[in-house]
Amino acid sequence: MTPEQRYLELLKKTLAFTLWPEPPVPIETFDYHRSPFKRKMASLLSRLLAHWRLRLVREHSYGNEQREEGKIWPLYAQTMVGLKRLDNLQYCVEIVLRDGVDGDLIETGVWRGGSCIFMRGILAAYGDTTRKVYVADSFEGLPAPDPGKYPADQSDRLYQVKYLAVSQAEVEANFAKYGLLDEQVVFLKGWFKDTLPRAEVQKLAVLRLDGDMYESTMDALGNLYPKLSPGGFCIIDDYALTGCCAAVDDFRASEGISEEMQAVDWTGVYWRKG
């Protein structure tokens, strides 16, 4: 294994927090699925305990497979995609570097920034000083559904989950922890429907979508897929989610995209543009 490969293996495991056991989760972290009464009681109890610098937590026992496949919402990790999807991302970026595919790299929907940090790390490992990594997110969580325009999102409630809202300042700090915050990292802050149509993105070699919903996925594909160079990769993180799956299938059908989708794990898929 080369020094570059050793660095990237360590970077992956660190970003995914697989080198350490998963800690207990504060009880209020995932209270969006509880009843209003239970949320109120948990919030009250948490505030009372905070006076004694105590915290109410829930233990979770996750297996290695769950963590590798990104089936958990972690407390400390900078990415929740798991090692298999990080391996896939590394494969795609290394291939476009090897083959000289023209264009930059982008992720739409970045959470704590882990996948984008990893893409920047790959460029650093191989000495690429020209490509940019675009970091596109609202940094406020997911948008509320617009069921009139996008019926597939009607039952989506992810916009209520505060856990998914990570500020740009926190993501920038995460890049800085790894020494990877520099001029090759470009932030696109706002809803995709507003930022992506006017983004100063000329060509892309890797397009990674992690928007969960039909609307977010379609906004990203419609605005960015035409900029994906031949030989570039389109990666879908959330194909197991109904809204995302429908958007991908609809877009591929409408654009006549025939390249075969390859499965990464239980939810990730990708294809290489012909």
JOQUI-V697557 format. One record per residue. N is the residue number from 1. PHI is phi in whole degrees, -180 to 180 (999 if undefined). Layout:
[[N;PHI] [N;PHI]]
//
This chain:
[[1;999] [2;-76] [3;-57] [4;-63] [5;-67] [6;-63] [7;-61] [8;-70] [9;-64] [10;-67] [11;-62] [12;-58] [13;-66] [14;-72] [15;-60] [16;-88] [17;58] [18;-92] [19;-82] [20;-132] [21;-69] [22;-72] [23;-76] [24;-60] [25;-103] [26;-52] [27;-61] [28;-83] [29;-60] [30;-116] [31;-83] [32;-63] [33;-91] [34;-90] [35;-69] [36;-54] [37;-64] [38;-66] [39;-63] [40;-65] [41;-66] [42;-64] [43;-65] [44;-64] [45;-64] [46;-63] [47;-66] [48;-64] [49;-67] [50;-61] [51;-63] [52;-104] [53;55] [54;-116] [55;-143] [56;-86] [57;-130] [58;-118] [59;-78] [60;-131] [61;-113] [62;-101] [63;-84] [64;-60] [65;-63] [66;-61] [67;-74] [68;-67] [69;-93] [70;65] [71;-100] [72;-126] [73;-103] [74;-78] [75;-85] [76;-108] [77;-59] [78;-89] [79;-144] [80;-113] [81;-80] [82;83] [83;-70] [84;-65] [85;-74] [86;-69] [87;-60] [88;-64] [89;-62] [90;-61] [91;-57] [92;-64] [93;-67] [94;-64] [95;-65] [96;-68] [97;-68] [98;-63] [99;-90] [100;67] [101;-67] [102;-75] [103;129] [104;-94] [105;-121] [106;-146] [107;-126] [108;-109] [109;99] [110;-114] [111;51] [112;-88] [113;94] [114;-57] [115;-67] [116;-69] [117;-59] [118;-65] [119;-61] [120;-65] [121;-64] [122;-65] [123;-60] [124;-65] [125;-62] [126;-103] [127;72] [128;-84] [129;-109] [130;-111] [131;-77] [132;-104] [133;-112] [134;-91] [135;-115] [136;-106] [137;-167] [138;-74] [139;59] [140;-135] [141;94] [142;-93] [143;-75] [144;-66] [145;-62] [146;-116] [147;-63] [148;-64] [149;-94] [150;-130] [151;-58] [152;-65] [153;-95] [154;-54] [155;-95] [156;-72] [157;-123] [158;-65] [159;-65] [160;-85] [161;-90] [162;-64] [163;-57] [164;-85] [165;-94] [166;-124] [167;-71] [168;-62] [169;-61] [170;-68] [171;-65] [172;-60] [173;-63] [174;-66] [175;-58] [176;-64] [177;-59] [178;-99] [179;68] [180;-121] [181;-97] [182;-151] [183;-70] [184;-85] [185;-108] [186;-123] [187;-95] [188;-119] [189;-94] [190;137] [191;-68] [192;-56] [193;-62] [194;-96] [195;-87] [196;-68] [197;-63] [198;-110] [199;-64] [200;-82] [201;-108] [202;-91] [203;-138] [204;-125] [205;-105] [206;-135] [207;-120] [208;-114] [209;-107] [210;-141] [211;-103] [212;70] [213;-95] [214;-62] [215;-60] [216;-63] [217;-67] [218;-68] [219;-60] [220;-69] [221;-64] [222;-63] [223;-90] [224;-113] [225;-60] [226;-61] [227;-91] [228;-75] [229;-69] [230;-56] [231;91] [232;-82] [233;-114] [234;-112] [235;-116] [236;-113] [237;-83] [238;-116] [239;-64] [240;-75] [241;-87] [242;-56] [243;-64] [244;-62] [245;-58] [246;-64] [247;-65] [248;-62] [249;-64] [250;-64] [251;-67] [252;-61] [253;-67] [254;-68] [255;-96] [256;65] [257;-80] [258;-111] [259;-59] [260;-71] [261;-79] [262;-106] [263;-80] [264;-98] [265;-153] [266;-70] [267;-136] [268;-85] [269;-137] [270;-158] [271;-148] [272;-104] [273;-71] [274;-80]]
//
